[in-house]
Amino acid sequence: MSNLITRSRALYNLNNLSTTAAENTTLDALIAGVSAAIERWCGRNFVSTQYDEIYDGRGQRELALQHFPLISVDRVAHQPTAVLRVQNTSASAQRATVQVTSTGLALTRVAAGVSATDTLTFAGNVTLTALATAINALGNGWSASLASDEFANRASADLRALQGALAAKDAPADLRIHLLELTDFNIDSARGLLFRPGGWHGGSQHWRVIYNAGYAAVPDDVQEACAQWVAALFWQTKRDPGLAHETVPGSIDRTPLGHVPPAVRALLKAYRTVTV
C-alpha cells in the first residue's frame, strides 16, 4: 500500500511548519496510517497498481474486477490446465510440497523433522521444459514432467503465483496455467467492469485477469482529504494523549478525533464504494 501524499504535501496544511526530526517521524507515520484508513474507508486503492487475479465463471454478462478505475487490461486468460507435474519419491522424506511463488518454484521436503527447500526461478528457467529439467537435476527424490509435449515452450512465468503449497510426496502435484487468451470483451474503465457477449462462464477459478487500476496521480481532493486528516491528528499529538474531552467555558469545547472528520468525509464521499 502506497502513501496518498508526501510529507511536503502534508506540511501545506500545517502552514509550512518548520518541523523537527521527531515531528517528521510522526508525520510519516500519520501519513501512512491515514492513507491506509482512507483506502479502507473508500473501499478502493488510489495509487496505480498492477493486479493479477482469478475469477469464477458464473455466467454473468459482466465481470466486476476488484479494483478500479481501470488504466489498462493486459491479459484475460481462461481454461486452467495442468501443464507440469512435480513429485518427490525420496524414501527418506516423510513430506514434500511444491509452491508457485511470484518469481519461481519453492520445493520443500521434510525428512526426520528437518526441512529443506530448493528454489528455482522463472528468470533462470524461462520455459516449462527448462523448469522441468531443473527440477529433475535437483536429486533428493524430485522429478517433474510435462503433462503434454505441446506445453514444452510455454513460459514458466505463466504459472500463476500462490499455487500451493501442494502435496507432492509420492504423488504428482499438478501446476496449472490459464491456457487460452480472450480478446472479445469490452471495458467500462470507470466502474472496473469487463463485458463479454457470451457471458463469463466456466466455473471455479476459470478466468485470470492481469490489469492496472487506480490513478496515475492521486486526485487533488483525495490528497486534500488526507492532508486535512493528517494535520488534525498531528495537532492532536501535541495534547495530552489521555484526554477524553476538554472544555473551557466560553472558549473551548473539543473532543479528540475518534472518527473520520466531517470535512474529510465530504471530500471522499464521491470515491466511496459501499458493499452490501
C-alpha positions as a Markdown table, in Angstrom:
| # | Residue | x | y | z |
|---|---|---|---|---|
| 1 | Met | 0.0 | 0.0 | 0.0 |
| 2 | Ser | 1.4 | 3.4 | -1.0 |
| 3 | Asn | 1.0 | 6.8 | 0.7 |
| 4 | Leu | -1.5 | 9.1 | -0.8 |
| 5 | Ile | 0.5 | 12.3 | -0.1 |
| 6 | Thr | 4.1 | 13.2 | 0.6 |
| 7 | Arg | 5.4 | 14.9 | 3.8 |
| 8 | Ser | 5.7 | 18.1 | 1.8 |
| 9 | Arg | 2.1 | 18.0 | 0.9 |
| 10 | Ala | 1.1 | 17.4 | 4.5 |
| 11 | Leu | 3.1 | 20.4 | 5.5 |
| 12 | Tyr | 0.9 | 22.7 | 3.3 |
| 13 | Asn | -2.0 | 22.0 | 5.7 |
| 14 | Leu | 0.3 | 22.8 | 8.6 |
| 15 | Asn | 1.1 | 26.3 | 7.2 |
| 16 | Asn | 4.5 | 25.0 | 6.1 |
| 17 | Leu | 5.6 | 24.5 | 9.7 |
| 18 | Ser | 9.3 | 24.0 | 10.3 |
| 19 | Thr | 9.4 | 20.6 | 11.8 |
| 20 | Thr | 11.9 | 18.7 | 13.9 |
| 21 | Ala | 13.3 | 15.3 | 13.1 |
| 22 | Ala | 11.0 | 13.8 | 15.7 |
| 23 | Glu | 7.9 | 15.6 | 14.2 |
| 24 | Asn | 8.9 | 14.4 | 10.7 |
| 25 | Thr | 8.9 | 10.8 | 12.0 |
| 26 | Thr | 5.4 | 11.5 | 13.5 |
| 27 | Leu | 4.2 | 12.9 | 10.2 |
| 28 | Asp | 5.5 | 10.0 | 8.2 |
| 29 | Ala | 3.7 | 7.6 | 10.5 |
| 30 | Leu | 0.5 | 9.6 | 10.3 |
| 31 | Ile | 0.6 | 9.8 | 6.5 |
| 32 | Ala | 1.0 | 6.0 | 6.2 |
| 33 | Gly | -1.8 | 5.4 | 8.7 |
| 34 | Val | -4.2 | 7.9 | 7.3 |
| 35 | Ser | -3.5 | 6.7 | 3.7 |
| 36 | Ala | -4.4 | 3.2 | 4.7 |
| 37 | Ala | -7.5 | 4.3 | 6.6 |
| 38 | Ile | -8.8 | 6.4 | 3.6 |
| 39 | Glu | -8.4 | 3.5 | 1.2 |
| 40 | Arg | -10.1 | 1.2 | 3.7 |
| 41 | Trp | -13.0 | 3.7 | 4.2 |
| 42 | Cys | -13.4 | 4.2 | 0.5 |
| 43 | Gly | -13.1 | 0.5 | -0.3 |
| 44 | Arg | -10.5 | 1.1 | -3.1 |
| 45 | Asn | -6.8 | 1.7 | -3.8 |
| 46 | Phe | -5.9 | 5.1 | -5.4 |
| 47 | Val | -2.3 | 4.6 | -6.4 |
| 48 | Ser | -1.8 | 2.9 | -9.8 |
| 49 | Thr | -1.1 | -0.8 | -9.2 |
| 50 | Gln | -0.9 | -3.9 | -11.2 |
| 51 | Tyr | -3.2 | -6.8 | -10.2 |
| 52 | Asp | -3.2 | -10.5 | -11.1 |
| 53 | Glu | -6.5 | -12.0 | -10.1 |
| 54 | Ile | -8.6 | -15.2 | -10.5 |
| 55 | Tyr | -12.3 | -15.1 | -11.0 |
| 56 | Asp | -15.1 | -17.7 | -11.2 |
| 57 | Gly | -17.1 | -18.0 | -14.3 |
| 58 | Arg | -20.7 | -17.6 | -13.2 |
| 59 | Gly | -22.5 | -16.9 | -16.4 |
| 60 | Gln | -23.0 | -13.1 | -15.9 |
| 61 | Arg | -22.7 | -10.7 | -18.8 |
| 62 | Glu | -20.2 | -8.5 | -16.8 |
| 63 | Leu | -17.2 | -9.4 | -14.8 |
| 64 | Ala | -16.6 | -7.0 | -11.9 |
| 65 | Leu | -12.9 | -6.5 | -11.1 |
| 66 | Gln | -11.9 | -5.8 | -7.5 |
| 67 | His | -10.1 | -2.6 | -8.3 |
| 68 | Phe | -11.0 | 0.5 | -10.4 |
| 69 | Pro | -10.8 | 2.8 | -12.3 |
| 70 | Leu | -9.0 | 0.7 | -14.9 |
| 71 | Ile | -5.9 | 2.0 | -16.5 |
| 72 | Ser | -5.3 | -1.0 | -18.7 |
| 73 | Val | -6.2 | -4.6 | -19.1 |
| 74 | Asp | -3.1 | -6.5 | -20.0 |
| 75 | Arg | -4.4 | -10.1 | -20.2 |
| 76 | Val | -7.6 | -12.1 | -19.9 |
| 77 | Ala | -6.9 | -15.8 | -19.9 |
| 78 | His | -9.1 | -18.9 | -19.3 |
| 79 | Gln | -9.2 | -22.7 | -19.3 |
| 80 | Pro | -6.9 | -23.5 | -16.3 |
| 81 | Thr | -5.0 | -26.7 | -17.3 |
| 82 | Ala | -2.4 | -28.8 | -15.6 |
| 83 | Val | 0.8 | -28.4 | -17.5 |
| 84 | Leu | 3.6 | -29.5 | -15.2 |
| 85 | Arg | 3.6 | -32.4 | -12.7 |
| 86 | Val | 6.0 | -32.4 | -9.8 |
| 87 | Gln | 6.6 | -35.1 | -7.2 |
| 88 | Asn | 9.2 | -36.3 | -4.7 |
| 89 | Thr | 9.7 | -40.0 | -4.2 |
| 90 | Ser | 12.6 | -39.9 | -1.7 |
| 91 | Ala | 12.4 | -42.8 | 0.8 |
| 92 | Ser | 13.9 | -40.6 | 3.5 |
| 93 | Ala | 11.3 | -37.8 | 3.2 |
| 94 | Gln | 8.0 | -38.0 | 5.0 |
| 95 | Arg | 6.5 | -34.9 | 3.4 |
| 96 | Ala | 7.1 | -32.9 | 0.3 |
| 97 | Thr | 5.4 | -29.8 | -1.2 |
| 98 | Val | 5.7 | -27.6 | -4.2 |
| 99 | Gln | 4.7 | -24.0 | -4.3 |
| 100 | Val | 4.5 | -21.4 | -7.1 |
| 101 | Thr | 5.7 | -18.0 | -6.0 |
| 102 | Ser | 5.8 | -14.7 | -7.8 |
| 103 | Thr | 9.4 | -15.5 | -9.0 |
| 104 | Gly | 9.5 | -19.2 | -9.4 |
| 105 | Leu | 9.0 | -22.5 | -7.5 |
| 106 | Ala | 9.8 | -23.5 | -3.9 |
| 107 | Leu | 10.2 | -27.2 | -3.4 |
| 108 | Thr | 10.2 | -28.3 | 0.2 |
| 109 | Arg | 10.9 | -31.8 | 1.6 |
| 110 | Val | 10.9 | -32.8 | 5.3 |
| 111 | Ala | 13.0 | -35.8 | 6.4 |
| 112 | Ala | 13.2 | -36.8 | 10.1 |
| 113 | Gly | 11.8 | -33.4 | 11.1 |
| 114 | Val | 14.4 | -31.4 | 9.1 |
| 115 | Ser | 13.0 | -29.2 | 6.4 |
| 116 | Ala | 15.0 | -28.3 | 3.2 |
| 117 | Thr | 13.8 | -26.0 | 0.4 |
| 118 | Asp | 15.1 | -25.7 | -3.1 |
| 119 | Thr | 14.1 | -22.6 | -5.1 |
| 120 | Leu | 14.1 | -22.3 | -8.9 |
| 121 | Thr | 13.4 | -19.0 | -10.7 |
| 122 | Phe | 11.4 | -18.3 | -13.8 |
| 123 | Ala | 14.1 | -16.0 | -14.9 |
| 124 | Gly | 16.7 | -18.8 | -14.9 |
| 125 | Asn | 14.3 | -21.4 | -16.4 |
| 126 | Val | 12.1 | -19.5 | -18.9 |
| 127 | Thr | 10.2 | -22.4 | -20.4 |
| 128 | Leu | 8.3 | -25.2 | -18.8 |
| 129 | Thr | 10.8 | -27.6 | -20.4 |
| 130 | Ala | 13.7 | -25.8 | -18.7 |
| 131 | Leu | 11.9 | -25.7 | -15.4 |
| 132 | Ala | 11.2 | -29.5 | -15.5 |
| 133 | Thr | 14.8 | -30.2 | -16.4 |
| 134 | Ala | 16.0 | -28.1 | -13.4 |
| 135 | Ile | 13.7 | -29.9 | -11.1 |
| 136 | Asn | 15.0 | -33.3 | -12.3 |
| 137 | Ala | 18.5 | -32.1 | -11.7 |
| 138 | Leu | 17.8 | -31.4 | -8.0 |
| 139 | Gly | 18.1 | -35.0 | -6.9 |
| 140 | Asn | 16.8 | -35.9 | -3.4 |
| 141 | Gly | 13.8 | -37.6 | -5.0 |
| 142 | Trp | 12.5 | -34.7 | -7.0 |
| 143 | Ser | 11.2 | -35.2 | -10.5 |
| 144 | Ala | 9.0 | -33.4 | -13.0 |
| 145 | Ser | 7.3 | -34.0 | -16.3 |
| 146 | Leu | 5.2 | -32.1 | -18.8 |
| 147 | Ala | 1.5 | -33.0 | -18.9 |
| 148 | Ser | 1.9 | -32.8 | -22.7 |
| 149 | Asp | 4.6 | -32.0 | -25.2 |
| 150 | Glu | 2.5 | -29.2 | -26.5 |
| 151 | Phe | 3.4 | -27.2 | -23.4 |
| 152 | Ala | 7.2 | -27.5 | -23.9 |
| 153 | Asn | 7.7 | -23.9 | -24.9 |
| 154 | Arg | 5.2 | -22.3 | -22.6 |
| 155 | Ala | 6.6 | -19.6 | -20.5 |
| 156 | Ser | 7.3 | -20.8 | -16.9 |
| 157 | Ala | 6.3 | -17.3 | -15.7 |
| 158 | Asp | 2.7 | -18.0 | -16.9 |
| 159 | Leu | 2.4 | -20.3 | -13.8 |
| 160 | Arg | 0.4 | -18.1 | -11.5 |
| 161 | Ala | 1.7 | -17.4 | -8.1 |
| 162 | Leu | 0.2 | -18.8 | -5.0 |
| 163 | Gln | -0.4 | -22.3 | -6.3 |
| 164 | Gly | 0.3 | -24.5 | -3.3 |
| 165 | Ala | 2.0 | -25.5 | -1.2 |
| 166 | Leu | 0.7 | -28.6 | -3.0 |
| 167 | Ala | 1.5 | -32.1 | -1.6 |
| 168 | Ala | 4.0 | -33.8 | -3.8 |
| 169 | Lys | 5.1 | -36.8 | -1.7 |
| 170 | Asp | 4.9 | -40.0 | -3.9 |
| 171 | Ala | 2.1 | -38.4 | -6.0 |
| 172 | Pro | 2.3 | -35.7 | -8.6 |
| 173 | Ala | 1.2 | -32.2 | -7.8 |
| 174 | Asp | -0.3 | -30.6 | -10.9 |
| 175 | Leu | 0.7 | -27.0 | -11.6 |
| 176 | Arg | -1.7 | -25.0 | -13.9 |
| 177 | Ile | -1.7 | -22.3 | -16.5 |
| 178 | His | -4.7 | -20.5 | -17.9 |
| 179 | Leu | -4.0 | -21.5 | -21.5 |
| 180 | Leu | -6.3 | -19.5 | -23.8 |
| 181 | Glu | -6.3 | -15.8 | -24.4 |
| 182 | Leu | -9.5 | -13.8 | -24.7 |
| 183 | Thr | -9.8 | -10.8 | -27.0 |
| 184 | Asp | -13.6 | -10.3 | -27.4 |
| 185 | Phe | -14.5 | -8.2 | -24.5 |
| 186 | Asn | -15.4 | -4.6 | -23.7 |
| 187 | Ile | -14.3 | -2.4 | -20.8 |
| 188 | Asp | -16.1 | 0.0 | -18.5 |
| 189 | Ser | -12.9 | 1.6 | -17.0 |
| 190 | Ala | -14.7 | 3.9 | -14.5 |
| 191 | Arg | -16.6 | 1.0 | -12.8 |
| 192 | Gly | -14.0 | -1.7 | -13.4 |
| 193 | Leu | -16.3 | -3.9 | -15.5 |
| 194 | Leu | -15.5 | -6.3 | -18.3 |
| 195 | Phe | -18.3 | -7.2 | -20.7 |
| 196 | Arg | -18.4 | -10.3 | -22.9 |
| 197 | Pro | -21.2 | -11.0 | -25.4 |
| 198 | Gly | -21.4 | -14.7 | -24.5 |
| 199 | Gly | -21.1 | -14.1 | -20.7 |
| 200 | Trp | -18.4 | -15.2 | -18.3 |
| 201 | His | -18.9 | -19.0 | -17.9 |
| 202 | Gly | -16.5 | -21.7 | -16.9 |
| 203 | Gly | -16.9 | -22.4 | -13.2 |
| 204 | Ser | -14.4 | -22.1 | -10.3 |
| 205 | Gln | -11.3 | -20.0 | -11.0 |
| 206 | His | -11.8 | -20.2 | -14.7 |
| 207 | Trp | -10.6 | -16.6 | -15.5 |
| 208 | Arg | -7.3 | -15.0 | -14.9 |
| 209 | Val | -7.1 | -11.2 | -15.4 |
| 210 | Ile | -4.0 | -9.1 | -15.3 |
| 211 | Tyr | -4.7 | -5.4 | -15.2 |
| 212 | Asn | -3.7 | -2.0 | -13.9 |
| 213 | Ala | -6.1 | 0.1 | -11.8 |
| 214 | Gly | -6.0 | 3.3 | -9.7 |
| 215 | Tyr | -4.9 | 6.7 | -10.7 |
| 216 | Ala | -1.7 | 7.8 | -12.4 |
| 217 | Ala | -1.8 | 10.7 | -10.0 |
| 218 | Val | -3.8 | 10.7 | -6.8 |
| 219 | Pro | -6.8 | 13.1 | -7.3 |
| 220 | Asp | -6.4 | 16.5 | -5.7 |
| 221 | Asp | -9.5 | 16.2 | -3.5 |
| 222 | Val | -8.2 | 12.8 | -2.1 |
| 223 | Gln | -4.8 | 14.4 | -1.4 |
| 224 | Glu | -6.6 | 17.3 | 0.4 |
| 225 | Ala | -8.6 | 14.9 | 2.5 |
| 226 | Cys | -5.5 | 13.0 | 3.5 |
| 227 | Ala | -3.6 | 16.2 | 4.3 |
| 228 | Gln | -6.5 | 17.6 | 6.4 |
| 229 | Trp | -6.8 | 14.4 | 8.5 |
| 230 | Val | -3.1 | 14.2 | 9.0 |
| 231 | Ala | -3.0 | 17.8 | 10.1 |
| 232 | Ala | -5.8 | 17.2 | 12.6 |
| 233 | Leu | -4.1 | 14.2 | 14.1 |
| 234 | Phe | -0.7 | 15.9 | 14.1 |
| 235 | Trp | -2.0 | 18.7 | 16.3 |
| 236 | Gln | -3.8 | 16.1 | 18.5 |
| 237 | Thr | -0.3 | 14.6 | 19.3 |
| 238 | Lys | 0.6 | 17.9 | 20.9 |
| 239 | Arg | -2.1 | 17.5 | 23.5 |
| 240 | Asp | -2.5 | 15.0 | 26.4 |
| 241 | Pro | -3.0 | 11.7 | 24.7 |
| 242 | Gly | -5.2 | 10.5 | 27.5 |
| 243 | Leu | -7.6 | 13.5 | 27.1 |
| 244 | Ala | -11.2 | 12.4 | 26.5 |
| 245 | His | -12.8 | 15.8 | 26.4 |
| 246 | Glu | -11.7 | 19.3 | 27.1 |
| 247 | Thr | -13.9 | 22.3 | 28.0 |
| 248 | Val | -13.1 | 25.9 | 28.9 |
| 249 | Pro | -16.4 | 27.7 | 29.4 |
| 250 | Gly | -17.0 | 30.3 | 26.8 |
| 251 | Ser | -13.8 | 29.5 | 25.0 |
| 252 | Ile | -13.0 | 25.8 | 24.2 |
| 253 | Asp | -15.1 | 22.7 | 23.8 |
| 254 | Arg | -13.4 | 19.9 | 22.0 |
| 255 | Thr | -13.1 | 16.1 | 21.8 |
| 256 | Pro | -10.1 | 14.3 | 20.2 |
| 257 | Leu | -10.8 | 12.7 | 16.8 |
| 258 | Gly | -12.4 | 9.3 | 17.0 |
| 259 | His | -13.9 | 9.1 | 13.5 |
| 260 | Val | -13.3 | 10.3 | 10.0 |
| 261 | Pro | -13.6 | 14.1 | 10.3 |
| 262 | Pro | -16.7 | 15.5 | 8.5 |
| 263 | Ala | -14.7 | 17.6 | 6.1 |
| 264 | Val | -12.7 | 14.6 | 5.1 |
| 265 | Arg | -15.8 | 12.5 | 4.6 |
| 266 | Ala | -17.2 | 15.2 | 2.4 |
| 267 | Leu | -14.1 | 15.2 | 0.1 |
| 268 | Leu | -14.1 | 11.4 | -0.1 |
| 269 | Lys | -17.8 | 10.7 | -0.5 |
| 270 | Ala | -17.7 | 10.5 | -4.3 |
| 271 | Tyr | -15.0 | 7.8 | -4.1 |
| 272 | Arg | -16.6 | 5.6 | -1.5 |
| 273 | Thr | -17.6 | 2.1 | -2.5 |
| 274 | Val | -20.2 | 0.5 | -0.3 |
| 275 | Thr | -20.6 | -3.3 | -0.3 |
| 276 | Val | -24.0 | -4.7 | 0.5 |
